[in-house]
Amino acid sequence: MPLLQVDSLAVNYGKIQAIREVSFAVANGQIVTLIGANGAGKSTILNAISGLARPTSGEIRFDGHDITRWSSDRIVAAGIVQVPEGREILARLTVQENLELGAFQRRDSAGVRRDMAHVFERFPILAEFRARRAGSLSGGQQQMLAIGRALLAKPRLLLMDEPSLGLAPQLVTQVFDIIKQIHAEGTTILLVEQNALKALRVADYGYVIETGQISLHGADLVNDDQVRRAYLGR
């Protein structure tokens, strides 16, 4: 049984159908990526899974449970955590306070302290700036903060929406190294990413989203001629 199963998902925004008949699966321990042009519907799929967008039809199952109509806080408690596009850190709060918000549903204080220490070990700059307002951080530092905040919720499935967006090339490489580390530590990842080449290289399986539908999928899309022409620039 897949950890995540999406069947015939449709999402409307008013009269506009953003997603139609999308079906895919994510096995436990995989990195699966969704690639496609801006506006294709990739973020809408993640938002539907995390309870931020209400499906018009279809079904979303996580670990065997139908979560299609669950609230977003219940979905987080079940183990699905999203790193949103644009980071959405709380600029007026400190780095430490932003991280603590990631663990707001947890009751294991010792575990939270241990995981906080792990986040600071992974991202030393966050430890150095823990008392600073999050809004004063650079874009790359804010992305690290958004990832650290998500990790403090102890995700079983991590949804990552455009983690390299707006970052300098060297920071993009760093972010993908972090993704690989998180995956190696046992977290399943569903990745939406504008950098199709890096996403496909790190992923076990990929789906191409075009105008709200899956047009292509496979385990070796990086070598598919259609994908190379449309998304890899060669």
Secondary structure, 3 states (H helix, E strand, C coil): CCCEEEEEEEEEECCEEEEEEEEEEECCCCEEEEECCCCCCHHHHHHHHCCCCCCCEEEEEECCEECCCCCHHHHHHHCEEEECCCCCCCCCCEHHHHHHHHCCCCCCHHHHHHHHHHHHHHCHHHHHCCCCEHHHCCHHHHHHHHHHHHHCCCCCEEEEECCCCCCCHHHHHHHHHHHHHHHHCCCEEEEECCCHHHHHHHCCEEEEEECCEEEEEECCHHHCHHHHHHHCCC
